[in-house]
């Protein structure tokens, strides 16, 4: 069997993107895994929530592993608390979002398989949040970015 010349090292895609108060730290992306997986740490301060609209994705599963604190994921309308040592797999097509209703900051590991999304989505989203200056982000721009990166925003409830 021929050996590939592969540059192996820990956290080959070490990049941190700040989304307002949230932090996304990429550990590995598709370019490092032949497209099989993206993995990132998500840090959500106490009382914070997902700024982007609730959404789904048809091209990948998203698996969440709790490290510190408890994050409440709402998946297809059902709230699910994920704490340290717990795992939640969000299937393709499920509408989801998260909130930190707990009593401390949260850190979770998020794994996307296959690696259909990466840092560029989060960089673009961060730019929209910066432009909003702490106010409500431009929803039309957020939706456009989401669609371009394979996320489907949920239709807001009346």
C-alpha positions in Angstrom: 0.0 0.0 0.0 1.4 3.4 -1.0 1.8 5.9 1.8 0.5 9.4 1.4 2.6 12.4 2.3 0.3 13.9 5.0 1.2 16.7 7.3 -0.3 15.5 10.6 -0.6 17.8 13.6 -2.9 18.8 16.4 -5.6 21.4 15.6 -4.5 21.9 12.0 -7.1 24.6 11.5 -6.6 26.6 14.7 -8.7 29.8 14.0 -11.0 31.7 16.3 -14.0 33.7 15.0 -15.9 36.0 17.4 -19.6 36.3 16.8 -20.4 39.2 19.1 -20.2 37.5 22.6 -19.9 34.0 21.1 -16.7 32.4 20.2 -16.1 29.7 17.5 -12.7 28.1 17.6 -12.0 25.8 14.6 -9.9 22.7 15.3 -10.2 20.9 12.0 -12.0 21.8 8.7 -12.7 19.9 5.5 -9.4 20.8 3.9 -7.7 19.0 6.8 -10.0 15.9 6.7 -10.6 15.1 3.0 -14.0 16.7 3.4 -15.1 14.2 6.1 -15.5 16.5 9.2 -15.3 20.0 10.6 -14.9 20.3 14.4 -15.0 23.5 16.4 -15.4 24.6 20.0 -18.3 26.8 20.7 -18.2 29.2 23.7 -21.5 30.8 24.7 -21.5 33.2 27.7 -24.2 33.0 30.4 -27.5 34.4 29.1 -26.5 34.5 25.4 -28.2 32.8 22.5 -27.7 32.0 18.8 -27.8 35.4 17.0 -28.7 33.9 13.6 -32.2 32.7 12.9 -33.1 29.1 13.8 -32.2 27.0 10.8 -31.7 23.5 9.3 -29.2 22.0 6.9 -29.9 19.3 4.4 -26.3 18.3 3.6 -24.8 17.4 7.0 -25.4 16.3 10.6 -24.3 18.4 13.5 -23.2 16.6 16.7 -22.8 18.5 19.9 -20.7 17.3 22.8 -21.0 19.3 26.1 -17.8 20.3 27.8 -18.7 22.9 30.4 -22.1 24.4 31.4 -25.5 23.5 30.0 -26.7 24.7 26.6 -30.4 24.4 25.7 -30.8 23.3 22.1 -34.3 23.6 20.6 -34.6 21.0 17.9 -37.9 20.9 15.9 -39.5 22.8 18.8 -38.3 20.5 21.5 -35.9 21.9 24.1 -33.0 19.6 24.9 -30.3 20.4 27.5 -26.8 19.3 26.7 -24.4 19.3 29.6 -20.8 18.1 30.2 -20.2 14.6 28.9 -23.5 14.6 26.9 -24.0 14.3 23.2 -26.8 15.4 20.8 -26.9 14.6 17.1 -29.0 17.0 15.1 -30.1 15.2 12.0 -30.2 16.7 8.5 -33.4 18.8 8.0 -34.1 19.4 11.7 -34.7 23.1 12.6 -32.6 24.1 15.6 -31.1 26.9 17.7 -29.5 27.3 21.1 -29.7 29.4 24.3 -27.6 29.5 27.4 -30.2 29.5 30.2 -27.8 27.9 32.7 -25.8 29.5 35.5 -22.4 29.6 33.8 -20.6 30.0 30.5 -20.9 27.1 28.1 -18.2 25.3 26.1 -19.3 22.6 23.6 -17.6 20.7 20.8 -19.5 20.8 17.5 -18.8 18.3 14.8 -20.2 18.7 11.3 -20.1 15.6 9.0 -19.4 15.8 6.2 -17.5 19.0 6.3 -20.0 21.1 4.4 -19.4 24.3 6.3 -16.4 26.0 7.7 -14.9 29.2 9.0 -16.0 31.4 6.0 -19.6 31.2 7.0 -18.7 32.4 10.5 -16.4 35.1 9.3 -19.1 36.6 7.1 -21.7 36.3 9.9 -19.2 38.1 12.2 -18.9 40.9 9.8 -22.7 41.4 9.7 -22.8 41.4 13.5 -19.9 44.0 13.7 -21.8 46.2 11.2 -24.9 46.1 13.5 -22.8 47.5 16.3 -24.6 45.6 19.0 -28.1 46.1 17.5 -30.2 43.7 15.6 -28.2 42.3 12.6 -29.5 42.8 9.1 -31.8 39.8 8.7 -31.8 39.8 4.9 -28.0 39.8 4.8 -27.9 37.0 7.5 -30.4 34.9 5.4 -28.4 35.5 2.2 -25.2 34.3 3.9 -27.0 31.3 5.4 -28.4 30.2 2.0 -25.0 30.6 0.3 -23.4 28.2 2.9 -26.2 25.6 2.8 -28.2 26.6 5.9 -32.0 27.1 5.5 -33.4 29.7 7.9 -36.7 28.7 9.6 -39.7 30.7 8.7 -40.4 33.0 11.6 -43.6 32.2 13.6 -46.3 35.0 13.5 
